[in-house]
Amino acid sequence: MHYHYFRDLNQKIEKPMRKVNLALSLFVAGLFLVSCEEQQAPQEKAETPAEETESGIADGTYELDINNSVVEWKGTMLGVKHHTGTLNFQAGKLSIENGAVTAGTFIVDMNSMRTTDDNYNPEEGQTPDKLIEHLKSDDFFLTSEYPTATFVISDVSGEEAKGEMTIRGNTNDVKVSGVSVEAHGDHIHGSSTTVLDRQKYDVKFSHPLEEMVLSDDLEIKVNFTANKN
């Protein structure tokens, strides 16, 4: 009699305990799933990286890095010698769409003019400083009145860009060749070349000696770096 009594009592106790253990297990499992979901949430909300274009250059607006961009120039006195130098940019901006340049503006500081050649004769008064002083004068670029030069891109097709160049207050249509732009992380590097007719910009100085003819061609090469805004 006592045996059956205790067996029935144990069964009555075990059944509620099983229910309690099952409920507790479900509760713990629920907490585990919620914890996993919370840990995974940041990954689900992570931003999707911008799709790269075929050229690898991200679309958008790029600001010219004036400390890592330069204009190289070359002027030639036919049959005698040439002079080379650099100019710094004052500002610039480029627009990229579908991985290619579609528009842009470059502003050059004409008073930043420097020489890089050694074709001088100090004994005859020919020095780099004298040349720069002359180039900044009314004979050439008159930088006191026209301290900047500007190029505004209107169209780009392949490796050629068209736009308007303004020097000494005179604006002319210009074609720029050898246009190359490459992606380097969050910035781009580019280069181009062109030849300007100085006569079109009222840079009309003529050398007093007939045999020392100053070429009308100004050779220009641009190397630039620009950072994405």
PyMOL commands that place a pseudoatom at each C-alpha (Angstrom):
pseudoatom trace, name=CA, resn=MET, resi=1, chain=A, elem=C, hetatm=0, pos=[0.000, 0.000, 0.000]
pseudoatom trace, name=CA, resn=HIS, resi=2, chain=A, elem=C, hetatm=0, pos=[2.754, 2.441, 0.862]
pseudoatom trace, name=CA, resn=TYR, resi=3, chain=A, elem=C, hetatm=0, pos=[4.644, 1.526, -2.315]
pseudoatom trace, name=CA, resn=HIS, resi=4, chain=A, elem=C, hetatm=0, pos=[1.754, 2.323, -4.636]
pseudoatom trace, name=CA, resn=TYR, resi=5, chain=A, elem=C, hetatm=0, pos=[1.040, 5.493, -2.773]
pseudoatom trace, name=CA, resn=PHE, resi=6, chain=A, elem=C, hetatm=0, pos=[4.571, 6.869, -3.161]
pseudoatom trace, name=CA, resn=ARG, resi=7, chain=A, elem=C, hetatm=0, pos=[4.807, 5.715, -6.809]
pseudoatom trace, name=CA, resn=ASP, resi=8, chain=A, elem=C, hetatm=0, pos=[1.618, 7.600, -7.668]
pseudoatom trace, name=CA, resn=LEU, resi=9, chain=A, elem=C, hetatm=0, pos=[2.866, 10.608, -5.735]
pseudoatom trace, name=CA, resn=ASN, resi=10, chain=A, elem=C, hetatm=0, pos=[6.184, 10.632, -7.616]
pseudoatom trace, name=CA, resn=GLN, resi=11, chain=A, elem=C, hetatm=0, pos=[4.422, 10.447, -10.971]
pseudoatom trace, name=CA, resn=LYS, resi=12, chain=A, elem=C, hetatm=0, pos=[2.227, 13.376, -10.011]
pseudoatom trace, name=CA, resn=ILE, resi=13, chain=A, elem=C, hetatm=0, pos=[5.321, 15.391, -9.052]
pseudoatom trace, name=CA, resn=GLU, resi=14, chain=A, elem=C, hetatm=0, pos=[7.410, 14.381, -12.127]
pseudoatom trace, name=CA, resn=LYS, resi=15, chain=A, elem=C, hetatm=0, pos=[4.777, 15.456, -14.671]
pseudoatom trace, name=CA, resn=PRO, resi=16, chain=A, elem=C, hetatm=0, pos=[4.671, 19.120, -13.522]
pseudoatom trace, name=CA, resn=MET, resi=17, chain=A, elem=C, hetatm=0, pos=[8.461, 19.137, -13.273]
pseudoatom trace, name=CA, resn=ARG, resi=18, chain=A, elem=C, hetatm=0, pos=[8.775, 17.946, -16.867]
pseudoatom trace, name=CA, resn=LYS, resi=19, chain=A, elem=C, hetatm=0, pos=[6.483, 20.757, -17.954]
pseudoatom trace, name=CA, resn=VAL, resi=20, chain=A, elem=C, hetatm=0, pos=[8.566, 23.237, -15.971]
pseudoatom trace, name=CA, resn=ASN, resi=21, chain=A, elem=C, hetatm=0, pos=[11.826, 21.907, -17.459]
pseudoatom trace, name=CA, resn=LEU, resi=22, chain=A, elem=C, hetatm=0, pos=[10.356, 22.040, -20.985]
pseudoatom trace, name=CA, resn=ALA, resi=23, chain=A, elem=C, hetatm=0, pos=[9.156, 25.606, -20.505]
pseudoatom trace, name=CA, resn=LEU, resi=24, chain=A, elem=C, hetatm=0, pos=[12.505, 26.619, -19.070]
pseudoatom trace, name=CA, resn=SER, resi=25, chain=A, elem=C, hetatm=0, pos=[14.331, 25.054, -22.049]
pseudoatom trace, name=CA, resn=LEU, resi=26, chain=A, elem=C, hetatm=0, pos=[12.115, 26.894, -24.506]
pseudoatom trace, name=CA, resn=PHE, resi=27, chain=A, elem=C, hetatm=0, pos=[12.691, 30.165, -22.647]
pseudoatom trace, name=CA, resn=VAL, resi=28, chain=A, elem=C, hetatm=0, pos=[16.504, 29.727, -22.714]
pseudoatom trace, name=CA, resn=ALA, resi=29, chain=A, elem=C, hetatm=0, pos=[16.394, 28.813, -26.417]
pseudoatom trace, name=CA, resn=GLY, resi=30, chain=A, elem=C, hetatm=0, pos=[14.354, 31.943, -27.084]
pseudoatom trace, name=CA, resn=LEU, resi=31, chain=A, elem=C, hetatm=0, pos=[16.905, 34.108, -25.293]
pseudoatom trace, name=CA, resn=PHE, resi=32, chain=A, elem=C, hetatm=0, pos=[19.690, 32.498, -27.343]
pseudoatom trace, name=CA, resn=LEU, resi=33, chain=A, elem=C, hetatm=0, pos=[17.926, 33.215, -30.635]
pseudoatom trace, name=CA, resn=VAL, resi=34, chain=A, elem=C, hetatm=0, pos=[17.226, 36.837, -29.665]
pseudoatom trace, name=CA, resn=SER, resi=35, chain=A, elem=C, hetatm=0, pos=[20.874, 37.256, -28.657]
pseudoatom trace, name=CA, resn=CYS, resi=36, chain=A, elem=C, hetatm=0, pos=[22.032, 35.871, -32.012]
pseudoatom trace, name=CA, resn=GLU, resi=37, chain=A, elem=C, hetatm=0, pos=[19.690, 38.179, -33.909]
pseudoatom trace, name=CA, resn=GLU, resi=38, chain=A, elem=C, hetatm=0, pos=[20.964, 41.208, -31.973]
pseudoatom trace, name=CA, resn=GLN, resi=39, chain=A, elem=C, hetatm=0, pos=[24.570, 40.258, -32.749]
pseudoatom trace, name=CA, resn=GLN, resi=40, chain=A, elem=C, hetatm=0, pos=[23.767, 39.845, -36.447]
pseudoatom trace, name=CA, resn=ALA, resi=41, chain=A, elem=C, hetatm=0, pos=[21.759, 43.069, -36.708]
pseudoatom trace, name=CA, resn=PRO, resi=42, chain=A, elem=C, hetatm=0, pos=[24.767, 45.362, -37.329]
pseudoatom trace, name=CA, resn=GLN, resi=43, chain=A, elem=C, hetatm=0, pos=[25.831, 43.173, -40.260]
pseudoatom trace, name=CA, resn=GLU, resi=44, chain=A, elem=C, hetatm=0, pos=[22.369, 43.409, -41.783]
pseudoatom trace, name=CA, resn=LYS, resi=45, chain=A, elem=C, hetatm=0, pos=[22.447, 47.211, -41.461]
pseudoatom trace, name=CA, resn=ALA, resi=46, chain=A, elem=C, hetatm=0, pos=[25.967, 47.602, -42.908]
pseudoatom trace, name=CA, resn=GLU, resi=47, chain=A, elem=C, hetatm=0, pos=[26.093, 49.974, -45.855]
pseudoatom trace, name=CA, resn=THR, resi=48, chain=A, elem=C, hetatm=0, pos=[26.489, 48.473, -49.273]
pseudoatom trace, name=CA, resn=PRO, resi=49, chain=A, elem=C, hetatm=0, pos=[29.690, 49.780, -50.934]
pseudoatom trace, name=CA, resn=ALA, resi=50, chain=A, elem=C, hetatm=0, pos=[29.196, 52.018, -53.971]
pseudoatom trace, name=CA, resn=GLU, resi=51, chain=A, elem=C, hetatm=0, pos=[29.286, 50.152, -57.242]
pseudoatom trace, name=CA, resn=GLU, resi=52, chain=A, elem=C, hetatm=0, pos=[32.534, 50.747, -59.110]
pseudoatom trace, name=CA, resn=THR, resi=53, chain=A, elem=C, hetatm=0, pos=[32.473, 51.847, -62.714]
pseudoatom trace, name=CA, resn=GLU, resi=54, chain=A, elem=C, hetatm=0, pos=[34.330, 50.019, -65.467]
pseudoatom trace, name=CA, resn=SER, resi=55, chain=A, elem=C, hetatm=0, pos=[37.212, 52.499, -65.178]
pseudoatom trace, name=CA, resn=GLY, resi=56, chain=A, elem=C, hetatm=0, pos=[37.376, 52.030, -61.414]
pseudoatom trace, name=CA, resn=ILE, resi=57, chain=A, elem=C, hetatm=0, pos=[36.708, 55.754, -60.857]
pseudoatom trace, name=CA, resn=ALA, resi=58, chain=A, elem=C, hetatm=0, pos=[33.786, 56.512, -58.566]
pseudoatom trace, name=CA, resn=ASP, resi=59, chain=A, elem=C, hetatm=0, pos=[31.247, 59.008, -59.882]
pseudoatom trace, name=CA, resn=GLY, resi=60, chain=A, elem=C, hetatm=0, pos=[30.923, 62.380, -58.178]
pseudoatom trace, name=CA, resn=THR, resi=61, chain=A, elem=C, hetatm=0, pos=[32.678, 65.715, -57.733]
pseudoatom trace, name=CA, resn=TYR, resi=62, chain=A, elem=C, hetatm=0, pos=[36.438, 65.918, -57.161]
pseudoatom trace, name=CA, resn=GLU, resi=63, chain=A, elem=C, hetatm=0, pos=[38.336, 68.847, -55.661]
pseudoatom trace, name=CA, resn=LEU, resi=64, chain=A, elem=C, hetatm=0, pos=[41.767, 69.616, -57.088]
pseudoatom trace, name=CA, resn=ASP, resi=65, chain=A, elem=C, hetatm=0, pos=[44.662, 68.984, -54.695]
pseudoatom trace, name=CA, resn=ILE, resi=66, chain=A, elem=C, hetatm=0, pos=[46.633, 72.146, -55.469]
pseudoatom trace, name=CA, resn=ASN, resi=67, chain=A, elem=C, hetatm=0, pos=[49.658, 70.941, -53.485]
pseudoatom trace, name=CA, resn=ASN, resi=68, chain=A, elem=C, hetatm=0, pos=[50.038, 67.889, -55.716]
pseudoatom trace, name=CA, resn=SER, resi=69, chain=A, elem=C, hetatm=0, pos=[49.109, 69.389, -59.088]
pseudoatom trace, name=CA, resn=VAL, resi=70, chain=A, elem=C, hetatm=0, pos=[51.204, 71.428, -61.484]
pseudoatom trace, name=CA, resn=VAL, resi=71, chain=A, elem=C, hetatm=0, pos=[51.300, 73.023, -64.932]
pseudoatom trace, name=CA, resn=GLU, resi=72, chain=A, elem=C, hetatm=0, pos=[54.537, 72.591, -66.901]
pseudoatom trace, name=CA, resn=TRP, resi=73, chain=A, elem=C, hetatm=0, pos=[55.268, 75.085, -69.673]
pseudoatom trace, name=CA, resn=LYS, resi=74, chain=A, elem=C, hetatm=0, pos=[57.819, 75.412, -72.464]
pseudoatom trace, name=CA, resn=GLY, resi=75, chain=A, elem=C, hetatm=0, pos=[58.594, 78.389, -74.667]
pseudoatom trace, name=CA, resn=THR, resi=76, chain=A, elem=C, hetatm=0, pos=[61.063, 78.259, -77.554]
pseudoatom trace, name=CA, resn=MET, resi=77, chain=A, elem=C, hetatm=0, pos=[63.244, 80.856, -79.238]
pseudoatom trace, name=CA, resn=LEU, resi=78, chain=A, elem=C, hetatm=0, pos=[63.624, 79.267, -82.663]
pseudoatom trace, name=CA, resn=GLY, resi=79, chain=A, elem=C, hetatm=0, pos=[67.128, 78.281, -83.598]
pseudoatom trace, name=CA, resn=VAL, resi=80, chain=A, elem=C, hetatm=0, pos=[68.549, 79.429, -80.252]
pseudoatom trace, name=CA, resn=LYS, resi=81, chain=A, elem=C, hetatm=0, pos=[67.202, 77.909, -77.055]
pseudoatom trace, name=CA, resn=HIS, resi=82, chain=A, elem=C, hetatm=0, pos=[64.109, 77.194, -74.989]
pseudoatom trace, name=CA, resn=HIS, resi=83, chain=A, elem=C, hetatm=0, pos=[62.913, 77.878, -71.473]
pseudoatom trace, name=CA, resn=THR, resi=84, chain=A, elem=C, hetatm=0, pos=[60.795, 75.638, -69.259]
pseudoatom trace, name=CA, resn=GLY, resi=85, chain=A, elem=C, hetatm=0, pos=[59.010, 76.179, -65.988]
pseudoatom trace, name=CA, resn=THR, resi=86, chain=A, elem=C, hetatm=0, pos=[55.976, 75.536, -63.826]
pseudoatom trace, name=CA, resn=LEU, resi=87, chain=A, elem=C, hetatm=0, pos=[52.783, 77.195, -62.653]
pseudoatom trace, name=CA, resn=ASN, resi=88, chain=A, elem=C, hetatm=0, pos=[50.673, 76.310, -59.626]
pseudoatom trace, name=CA, resn=PHE, resi=89, chain=A, elem=C, hetatm=0, pos=[46.934, 75.872, -59.505]
pseudoatom trace, name=CA, resn=GLN, resi=90, chain=A, elem=C, hetatm=0, pos=[44.804, 78.195, -57.408]
pseudoatom trace, name=CA, resn=ALA, resi=91, chain=A, elem=C, hetatm=0, pos=[41.717, 75.958, -57.492]
pseudoatom trace, name=CA, resn=GLY, resi=92, chain=A, elem=C, hetatm=0, pos=[39.963, 73.325, -59.570]
pseudoatom trace, name=CA, resn=LYS, resi=93, chain=A, elem=C, hetatm=0, pos=[37.038, 70.950, -59.704]
pseudoatom trace, name=CA, resn=LEU, resi=94, chain=A, elem=C, hetatm=0, pos=[36.055, 67.950, -61.830]
pseudoatom trace, name=CA, resn=SER, resi=95, chain=A, elem=C, hetatm=0, pos=[32.805, 66.059, -62.372]
pseudoatom trace, name=CA, resn=ILE, resi=96, chain=A, elem=C, hetatm=0, pos=[32.896, 62.311, -63.028]
pseudoatom trace, name=CA, resn=GLU, resi=97, chain=A, elem=C, hetatm=0, pos=[29.953, 60.401, -64.514]
pseudoatom trace, name=CA, resn=ASN, resi=98, chain=A, elem=C, hetatm=0, pos=[30.041, 56.749, -65.563]
pseudoatom trace, name=CA, resn=GLY, resi=99, chain=A, elem=C, hetatm=0, pos=[33.730, 56.719, -64.685]
pseudoatom trace, name=CA, resn=ALA, resi=100, chain=A, elem=C, hetatm=0, pos=[34.688, 59.534, -67.095]
pseudoatom trace, name=CA, resn=VAL, resi=101, chain=A, elem=C, hetatm=0, pos=[35.284, 63.289, -66.828]
pseudoatom trace, name=CA, resn=THR, resi=102, chain=A, elem=C, hetatm=0, pos=[32.247, 65.259, -68.007]
pseudoatom trace, name=CA, resn=ALA, resi=103, chain=A, elem=C, hetatm=0, pos=[33.021, 68.783, -66.776]
pseudoatom trace, name=CA, resn=GLY, resi=104, chain=A, elem=C, hetatm=0, pos=[35.603, 70.757, -64.875]
pseudoatom trace, name=CA, resn=THR, resi=105, chain=A, elem=C, hetatm=0, pos=[37.283, 74.067, -64.156]
pseudoatom trace, name=CA, resn=PHE, resi=106, chain=A, elem=C, hetatm=0, pos=[40.983, 74.768, -63.565]
pseudoatom trace, name=CA, resn=ILE, resi=107, chain=A, elem=C, hetatm=0, pos=[42.281, 78.095, -62.245]
pseudoatom trace, name=CA, resn=VAL, resi=108, chain=A, elem=C, hetatm=0, pos=[46.023, 78.784, -62.521]
pseudoatom trace, name=CA, resn=ASP, resi=109, chain=A, elem=C, hetatm=0, pos=[47.984, 81.258, -60.408]
pseudoatom trace, name=CA, resn=MET, resi=110, chain=A, elem=C, hetatm=0, pos=[50.028, 83.175, -62.992]
pseudoatom trace, name=CA, resn=ASN, resi=111, chain=A, elem=C, hetatm=0, pos=[52.151, 84.839, -60.303]
pseudoatom trace, name=CA, resn=SER, resi=112, chain=A, elem=C, hetatm=0, pos=[53.429, 81.414, -59.217]
pseudoatom trace, name=CA, resn=MET, resi=113, chain=A, elem=C, hetatm=0, pos=[55.521, 81.190, -62.385]
pseudoatom trace, name=CA, resn=ARG, resi=114, chain=A, elem=C, hetatm=0, pos=[58.911, 79.486, -61.928]
pseudoatom trace, name=CA, resn=THR, resi=115, chain=A, elem=C, hetatm=0, pos=[61.707, 78.315, -64.243]
pseudoatom trace, name=CA, resn=THR, resi=116, chain=A, elem=C, hetatm=0, pos=[63.153, 74.797, -64.403]
pseudoatom trace, name=CA, resn=ASP, resi=117, chain=A, elem=C, hetatm=0, pos=[65.779, 75.099, -67.183]
pseudoatom trace, name=CA, resn=ASP, resi=118, chain=A, elem=C, hetatm=0, pos=[69.400, 76.276, -67.080]
pseudoatom trace, name=CA, resn=ASN, resi=119, chain=A, elem=C, hetatm=0, pos=[69.613, 78.133, -70.412]
pseudoatom trace, name=CA, resn=TYR, resi=120, chain=A, elem=C, hetatm=0, pos=[70.898, 81.406, -68.945]
pseudoatom trace, name=CA, resn=ASN, resi=121, chain=A, elem=C, hetatm=0, pos=[73.999, 83.544, -69.092]
pseudoatom trace, name=CA, resn=PRO, resi=122, chain=A, elem=C, hetatm=0, pos=[74.349, 85.550, -65.862]
pseudoatom trace, name=CA, resn=GLU, resi=123, chain=A, elem=C, hetatm=0, pos=[77.399, 87.384, -67.225]
pseudoatom trace, name=CA, resn=GLU, resi=124, chain=A, elem=C, hetatm=0, pos=[75.152, 88.906, -69.900]
pseudoatom trace, name=CA, resn=GLY, resi=125, chain=A, elem=C, hetatm=0, pos=[72.368, 89.627, -67.446]
pseudoatom trace, name=CA, resn=GLN, resi=126, chain=A, elem=C, hetatm=0, pos=[70.332, 86.540, -68.409]
pseudoatom trace, name=CA, resn=THR, resi=127, chain=A, elem=C, hetatm=0, pos=[69.016, 84.974, -65.205]
pseudoatom trace, name=CA, resn=PRO, resi=128, chain=A, elem=C, hetatm=0, pos=[65.854, 83.043, -64.211]
pseudoatom trace, name=CA, resn=ASP, resi=129, chain=A, elem=C, hetatm=0, pos=[64.647, 86.004, -62.153]
pseudoatom trace, name=CA, resn=LYS, resi=130, chain=A, elem=C, hetatm=0, pos=[65.027, 88.359, -65.116]
pseudoatom trace, name=CA, resn=LEU, resi=131, chain=A, elem=C, hetatm=0, pos=[63.056, 86.003, -67.340]
pseudoatom trace, name=CA, resn=ILE, resi=132, chain=A, elem=C, hetatm=0, pos=[60.198, 85.646, -64.845]
pseudoatom trace, name=CA, resn=GLU, resi=133, chain=A, elem=C, hetatm=0, pos=[60.067, 89.402, -64.371]
pseudoatom trace, name=CA, resn=HIS, resi=134, chain=A, elem=C, hetatm=0, pos=[59.802, 89.831, -68.135]
pseudoatom trace, name=CA, resn=LEU, resi=135, chain=A, elem=C, hetatm=0, pos=[57.142, 87.125, -68.545]
pseudoatom trace, name=CA, resn=LYS, resi=136, chain=A, elem=C, hetatm=0, pos=[54.990, 88.812, -65.901]
pseudoatom trace, name=CA, resn=SER, resi=137, chain=A, elem=C, hetatm=0, pos=[55.278, 92.200, -67.610]
pseudoatom trace, name=CA, resn=ASP, resi=138, chain=A, elem=C, hetatm=0, pos=[53.043, 93.813, -70.244]
pseudoatom trace, name=CA, resn=ASP, resi=139, chain=A, elem=C, hetatm=0, pos=[55.236, 92.246, -72.955]
pseudoatom trace, name=CA, resn=PHE, resi=140, chain=A, elem=C, hetatm=0, pos=[53.782, 88.852, -72.033]
pseudoatom trace, name=CA, resn=PHE, resi=141, chain=A, elem=C, hetatm=0, pos=[51.156, 87.928, -69.412]
pseudoatom trace, name=CA, resn=LEU, resi=142, chain=A, elem=C, hetatm=0, pos=[50.699, 91.182, -67.453]
pseudoatom trace, name=CA, resn=THR, resi=143, chain=A, elem=C, hetatm=0, pos=[50.069, 89.274, -64.229]
pseudoatom trace, name=CA, resn=SER, resi=144, chain=A, elem=C, hetatm=0, pos=[49.549, 92.459, -62.188]
pseudoatom trace, name=CA, resn=GLU, resi=145, chain=A, elem=C, hetatm=0, pos=[46.209, 92.920, -63.974]
pseudoatom trace, name=CA, resn=TYR, resi=146, chain=A, elem=C, hetatm=0, pos=[45.497, 89.296, -64.914]
pseudoatom trace, name=CA, resn=PRO, resi=147, chain=A, elem=C, hetatm=0, pos=[46.738, 87.179, -61.993]
pseudoatom trace, name=CA, resn=THR, resi=148, chain=A, elem=C, hetatm=0, pos=[44.925, 84.013, -63.061]
pseudoatom trace, name=CA, resn=ALA, resi=149, chain=A, elem=C, hetatm=0, pos=[44.315, 81.909, -66.157]
pseudoatom trace, name=CA, resn=THR, resi=150, chain=A, elem=C, hetatm=0, pos=[41.295, 79.632, -66.467]
pseudoatom trace, name=CA, resn=PHE, resi=151, chain=A, elem=C, hetatm=0, pos=[40.338, 76.545, -68.419]
pseudoatom trace, name=CA, resn=VAL, resi=152, chain=A, elem=C, hetatm=0, pos=[36.680, 75.410, -68.409]
pseudoatom trace, name=CA, resn=ILE, resi=153, chain=A, elem=C, hetatm=0, pos=[35.921, 71.962, -69.856]
pseudoatom trace, name=CA, resn=SER, resi=154, chain=A, elem=C, hetatm=0, pos=[32.879, 71.814, -72.118]
pseudoatom trace, name=CA, resn=ASP, resi=155, chain=A, elem=C, hetatm=0, pos=[33.200, 68.336, -73.623]
pseudoatom trace, name=CA, resn=VAL, resi=156, chain=A, elem=C, hetatm=0, pos=[35.312, 65.195, -73.248]
pseudoatom trace, name=CA, resn=SER, resi=157, chain=A, elem=C, hetatm=0, pos=[35.543, 62.420, -75.811]
pseudoatom trace, name=CA, resn=GLY, resi=158, chain=A, elem=C, hetatm=0, pos=[38.066, 59.643, -75.304]
pseudoatom trace, name=CA, resn=GLU, resi=159, chain=A, elem=C, hetatm=0, pos=[41.472, 61.208, -74.744]
pseudoatom trace, name=CA, resn=GLU, resi=160, chain=A, elem=C, hetatm=0, pos=[40.449, 64.653, -76.024]
pseudoatom trace, name=CA, resn=ALA, resi=161, chain=A, elem=C, hetatm=0, pos=[38.839, 67.464, -74.050]
pseudoatom trace, name=CA, resn=LYS, resi=162, chain=A, elem=C, hetatm=0, pos=[37.393, 70.682, -75.428]
pseudoatom trace, name=CA, resn=GLY, resi=163, chain=A, elem=C, hetatm=0, pos=[36.896, 73.886, -73.528]
pseudoatom trace, name=CA, resn=GLU, resi=164, chain=A, elem=C, hetatm=0, pos=[37.586, 77.585, -73.166]
pseudoatom trace, name=CA, resn=MET, resi=165, chain=A, elem=C, hetatm=0, pos=[40.966, 78.942, -72.123]
pseudoatom trace, name=CA, resn=THR, resi=166, chain=A, elem=C, hetatm=0, pos=[41.205, 82.470, -70.718]
pseudoatom trace, name=CA, resn=ILE, resi=167, chain=A, elem=C, hetatm=0, pos=[44.613, 84.149, -70.475]
pseudoatom trace, name=CA, resn=ARG, resi=168, chain=A, elem=C, hetatm=0, pos=[45.214, 87.845, -70.034]
pseudoatom trace, name=CA, resn=GLY, resi=169, chain=A, elem=C, hetatm=0, pos=[41.473, 88.465, -70.354]
pseudoatom trace, name=CA, resn=ASN, resi=170, chain=A, elem=C, hetatm=0, pos=[41.287, 86.768, -73.755]
pseudoatom trace, name=CA, resn=THR, resi=171, chain=A, elem=C, hetatm=0, pos=[39.161, 83.625, -74.195]
pseudoatom trace, name=CA, resn=ASN, resi=172, chain=A, elem=C, hetatm=0, pos=[39.607, 81.055, -76.949]
pseudoatom trace, name=CA, resn=ASP, resi=173, chain=A, elem=C, hetatm=0, pos=[38.398, 77.541, -77.722]
pseudoatom trace, name=CA, resn=VAL, resi=174, chain=A, elem=C, hetatm=0, pos=[41.051, 74.938, -76.970]
pseudoatom trace, name=CA, resn=LYS, resi=175, chain=A, elem=C, hetatm=0, pos=[41.483, 71.224, -77.578]
pseudoatom trace, name=CA, resn=VAL, resi=176, chain=A, elem=C, hetatm=0, pos=[43.431, 69.280, -74.958]
pseudoatom trace, name=CA, resn=SER, resi=177, chain=A, elem=C, hetatm=0, pos=[44.908, 65.940, -75.989]
pseudoatom trace, name=CA, resn=GLY, resi=178, chain=A, elem=C, hetatm=0, pos=[46.316, 62.919, -74.216]
pseudoatom trace, name=CA, resn=VAL, resi=179, chain=A, elem=C, hetatm=0, pos=[43.757, 63.178, -71.435]
pseudoatom trace, name=CA, resn=SER, resi=180, chain=A, elem=C, hetatm=0, pos=[44.374, 60.368, -68.935]
pseudoatom trace, name=CA, resn=VAL, resi=181, chain=A, elem=C, hetatm=0, pos=[42.632, 59.885, -65.580]
pseudoatom trace, name=CA, resn=GLU, resi=182, chain=A, elem=C, hetatm=0, pos=[43.234, 56.961, -63.211]
pseudoatom trace, name=CA, resn=ALA, resi=183, chain=A, elem=C, hetatm=0, pos=[41.732, 55.967, -59.866]
pseudoatom trace, name=CA, resn=HIS, resi=184, chain=A, elem=C, hetatm=0, pos=[43.953, 55.743, -56.789]
pseudoatom trace, name=CA, resn=GLY, resi=185, chain=A, elem=C, hetatm=0, pos=[41.758, 54.895, -53.812]
pseudoatom trace, name=CA, resn=ASP, resi=186, chain=A, elem=C, hetatm=0, pos=[39.566, 57.868, -52.923]
pseudoatom trace, name=CA, resn=HIS, resi=187, chain=A, elem=C, hetatm=0, pos=[41.416, 60.219, -55.285]
pseudoatom trace, name=CA, resn=ILE, resi=188, chain=A, elem=C, hetatm=0, pos=[42.364, 60.403, -58.951]
pseudoatom trace, name=CA, resn=HIS, resi=189, chain=A, elem=C, hetatm=0, pos=[45.496, 61.266, -60.912]
pseudoatom trace, name=CA, resn=GLY, resi=190, chain=A, elem=C, hetatm=0, pos=[45.328, 62.826, -64.355]
pseudoatom trace, name=CA, resn=SER, resi=191, chain=A, elem=C, hetatm=0, pos=[47.416, 64.402, -67.095]
pseudoatom trace, name=CA, resn=SER, resi=192, chain=A, elem=C, hetatm=0, pos=[46.975, 66.153, -70.433]
pseudoatom trace, name=CA, resn=THR, resi=193, chain=A, elem=C, hetatm=0, pos=[48.860, 68.233, -72.984]
pseudoatom trace, name=CA, resn=THR, resi=194, chain=A, elem=C, hetatm=0, pos=[48.077, 71.109, -75.303]
pseudoatom trace, name=CA, resn=VAL, resi=195, chain=A, elem=C, hetatm=0, pos=[49.767, 73.761, -77.424]
pseudoatom trace, name=CA, resn=LEU, resi=196, chain=A, elem=C, hetatm=0, pos=[48.562, 77.372, -77.203]
pseudoatom trace, name=CA, resn=ASP, resi=197, chain=A, elem=C, hetatm=0, pos=[49.050, 80.129, -79.759]
pseudoatom trace, name=CA, resn=ARG, resi=198, chain=A, elem=C, hetatm=0, pos=[50.286, 83.024, -77.617]
pseudoatom trace, name=CA, resn=GLN, resi=199, chain=A, elem=C, hetatm=0, pos=[49.207, 85.572, -80.242]
pseudoatom trace, name=CA, resn=LYS, resi=200, chain=A, elem=C, hetatm=0, pos=[45.548, 84.711, -79.578]
pseudoatom trace, name=CA, resn=TYR, resi=201, chain=A, elem=C, hetatm=0, pos=[45.986, 85.824, -75.958]
pseudoatom trace, name=CA, resn=ASP, resi=202, chain=A, elem=C, hetatm=0, pos=[47.670, 89.140, -76.738]
pseudoatom trace, name=CA, resn=VAL, resi=203, chain=A, elem=C, hetatm=0, pos=[51.062, 87.790, -75.694]
pseudoatom trace, name=CA, resn=LYS, resi=204, chain=A, elem=C, hetatm=0, pos=[52.743, 89.487, -78.667]
pseudoatom trace, name=CA, resn=PHE, resi=205, chain=A, elem=C, hetatm=0, pos=[56.289, 90.253, -77.605]
pseudoatom trace, name=CA, resn=SER, resi=206, chain=A, elem=C, hetatm=0, pos=[58.821, 90.089, -80.462]
pseudoatom trace, name=CA, resn=HIS, resi=207, chain=A, elem=C, hetatm=0, pos=[62.562, 89.826, -79.895]
pseudoatom trace, name=CA, resn=PRO, resi=208, chain=A, elem=C, hetatm=0, pos=[64.442, 92.894, -81.177]
pseudoatom trace, name=CA, resn=LEU, resi=209, chain=A, elem=C, hetatm=0, pos=[67.012, 90.700, -82.938]
pseudoatom trace, name=CA, resn=GLU, resi=210, chain=A, elem=C, hetatm=0, pos=[65.580, 89.372, -86.200]
pseudoatom trace, name=CA, resn=GLU, resi=211, chain=A, elem=C, hetatm=0, pos=[67.375, 86.021, -86.002]
pseudoatom trace, name=CA, resn=MET, resi=212, chain=A, elem=C, hetatm=0, pos=[66.034, 85.306, -82.489]
pseudoatom trace, name=CA, resn=VAL, resi=213, chain=A, elem=C, hetatm=0, pos=[62.428, 84.514, -83.389]
pseudoatom trace, name=CA, resn=LEU, resi=214, chain=A, elem=C, hetatm=0, pos=[60.165, 83.675, -80.468]
pseudoatom trace, name=CA, resn=SER, resi=215, chain=A, elem=C, hetatm=0, pos=[57.843, 80.787, -81.325]
pseudoatom trace, name=CA, resn=ASP, resi=216, chain=A, elem=C, hetatm=0, pos=[54.110, 81.455, -81.094]
pseudoatom trace, name=CA, resn=ASP, resi=217, chain=A, elem=C, hetatm=0, pos=[53.599, 78.002, -79.601]
pseudoatom trace, name=CA, resn=LEU, resi=218, chain=A, elem=C, hetatm=0, pos=[53.415, 77.581, -75.836]
pseudoatom trace, name=CA, resn=GLU, resi=219, chain=A, elem=C, hetatm=0, pos=[53.640, 73.907, -74.911]
pseudoatom trace, name=CA, resn=ILE, resi=220, chain=A, elem=C, hetatm=0, pos=[51.598, 73.021, -71.843]
pseudoatom trace, name=CA, resn=LYS, resi=221, chain=A, elem=C, hetatm=0, pos=[51.465, 69.800, -69.820]
pseudoatom trace, name=CA, resn=VAL, resi=222, chain=A, elem=C, hetatm=0, pos=[49.200, 69.319, -66.804]
pseudoatom trace, name=CA, resn=ASN, resi=223, chain=A, elem=C, hetatm=0, pos=[49.615, 66.781, -64.013]
pseudoatom trace, name=CA, resn=PHE, resi=224, chain=A, elem=C, hetatm=0, pos=[46.979, 66.801, -61.321]
pseudoatom trace, name=CA, resn=THR, resi=225, chain=A, elem=C, hetatm=0, pos=[45.575, 65.006, -58.304]
pseudoatom trace, name=CA, resn=ALA, resi=226, chain=A, elem=C, hetatm=0, pos=[41.993, 65.460, -57.143]
pseudoatom trace, name=CA, resn=ASN, resi=227, chain=A, elem=C, hetatm=0, pos=[40.134, 64.178, -54.071]
pseudoatom trace, name=CA, resn=LYS, resi=228, chain=A, elem=C, hetatm=0, pos=[36.511, 63.032, -54.041]
pseudoatom trace, name=CA, resn=ASN, resi=229, chain=A, elem=C, hetatm=0, pos=[34.144, 65.294, -52.079]
for i in range(1, 229): cmd.bond("trace and resi %d" % i, "trace and resi %d" % (i + 1))
show_as sticks, trace
zoom trace
